[in-house]
């Protein structure tokens, strides 16, 4: 039985342990700081569906040391995963583990890509994955109506793209991925699939937008509602005063305006000989001027201060519409915020903590960021949620996410009863998400740990998963699988690899270093279905978790394979009909 070690007591650790036990039938040892805190009790209760006795071994250790890893029998394990949310703590723990077993495979969870690249460069047999990077495309796709393409880069630099069929060139489609409305992956009838995998020719790069700076931001704030009301009142008083002066003093319009303004704002000299109506008008204008000047001064000073604070904080200067509100600017929120911005979508960020990771990222990108509680109506109104294209709530608390979603929908309904705000929630529990969908008609929810765990587990077993493709709350895995020497697949036809609902063969790469065989990629395996696989081949596949596990077993080489004779140039074959 395969053995693995996992360090962590969070949601990802819980999903990862379940993935290793249920999908790979592995024995798992879990190291947690406290047996009664966070997700540790739930981790201890995990068991395989067909084997109630297959619980993980859970060890409590507040500090990782060589002795802790020795207790966990690290030297007998194939790999160890460090999935704490602290990048530095994960790196430090990995270094300690390498002191105990220099050859063990290490899988690190890291957000900082620069630090991750440095770790990979210096540590052999090490994989660095980011849970937020894996999950963010699923949230972005849901926010934009599942029309956002996912780009996959193969190890040889070629690219594929998962995209809605309506956006794809039919000649570039390699396979059907899913019928999204039915949550059906790798359907038998590929023509029904609305999510497809296409080839990408040439180099495509995402065009990042320059941060937008509004030269009139201050003026928009200065001429706010309060100041407009004061100015309107002042103008009305002066207009009435001008008419009154013109009537009682029998002067023209310009002279009347001149006398009214000077009397109201500059005061007036008493004139005992003036007629009573003229004196009354002067008195009214002077009293009105005494009231107007301090009110106008206070309004201007207050609005200037508010404007400076709003500009410094990066908040909205005026109501907006057609944007996406991202609430919760932690690791996942930061990735979602950046991806939406890179796609040219207007974004407003919201977080209660000014020190949250995504707050500074948003400000650096020139995006509005609101500091406040996402469950407070004033906070969502400040983000113009009523006119937003979508509200994406990705805090770490399911209850907070649901409360914010319901509040956002209420605010949008009050603004326009005919429009229902699109909402995407981060929810951990599958059953809870299903109940929310039934009770509140919120059917767009994603789980970061559910999306990321399959990639972490696949990396631990030594399989090179290139990328993941989100399909609802689940993912399809894109992997490059070599055909092992003497494996069950060696000598089999291309057409025998794919299994509906489990595995789809996308391409076959021929040639392997040191064997003298030329490199060639068959991008349409169904047209070469009578060709056979050999140990010089690498398969590019899209698979479910169960499908990938089964394929790895079929592709695994044997200890004493028969001699291999590189094939001569393959004969030209006429494309065979599908079926």
Buried (B, 14 or more C-beta within 10 A) or exposed (E): EBBBBBBBBBBBBBBBBBBBBBBBBBBBBBBBBEEEEBBBBBBBEBBBEEEEEBBBBBBBBEEBEEEBBEBBEBEEBBBBBBBBBEBEBBBEBBEBBBEBBEEBBBBBBBBBEEBBEEBBEEBEEBBBBBBBBBBBBBBBBBBBEBEBBBBBEBEEEBBBBBBBBEEBEEEBBBBBBBBBEEEBBBBEEBEBBBBBBBBBEEEEEEEEBEEEEEEEBBEBBBEBEBBEEBBEBBEEBBEBBBBBBBEBBEBEEEEBBBBBBEBBBEEBEEEEEBEEEBBEBBEBBBEBBEEBBEBBEEBBEEBBEBBEEBBEBBBBBEEBEEBBBBBBBBBBBBBBBBBBBBBEBBBBBBBBEEEBBBBBBBBEBBBBBBBBBBBBBEBBBBBBBBBBBBBBBBBBBBEBBBBBBBBBBBBBBEBEEEEEBBBBBBBBBEEBBBEBBEEBEBBBBBBBBBBBBBBBBBBBBEBEBBBBBBBBBBBBBBBBBBBBBBBBBBEBBBBBBBBEBBBBBBBBBBBBEEEEBEEEBBBBBBBBBEBBBBBBBBBBBBBBBEBBBBBBEBBBBEEEEEEEEEEEEEEEEEEEEEE
